[in-house]
Amino acid sequence: MALGQKTNRLLIKEAHPALDNLKYEIAAELGLPVHQGSEDYWGDIPARQAGAVGGHMVRRMIALAEQALASGQALPPDPKK
């Protein structure tokens, strides 16, 4: 990938701690032996299990957005625009 094409970045920088908390909460629910403060080393976790954490994070974030929409809350505007 060429420089300047990195698309994996946070759109709202303040969300980083909340996303980290969510990641470790889901890892704990899945029984993975990682914990916050482990310097994000997941080298001994199989890719399938690490990917499952990401998949569960996406499902939970979609559910939160759907709940917000159903209760009449507006979603924040797209920061890319």
C-alpha positions, 0 to 999 in steps of 0.5 A: 500500500502506498503512503497516504492510502491508509484507510484504517483510521479513527474518524472520531479520535475520542472514540479510541478508549471506548473501542478498546474497552469494547474490544477487551470486553468482547474478548473476555466474553469469548474467553480469550486470554487477553486483558487491557494493558497487555500492550495489544499483543495478541500474537498467541491468539489464532487469527480466527478468534481475533477476527471473531472479536472484530466481528462481534464489535461490528455487530454490537456497534450496528445494534447500538446505532439501530437502537439510537435510530429506533429511539429517535436519536440522530446519528452524528454527521459523517466527519468525512464530509 
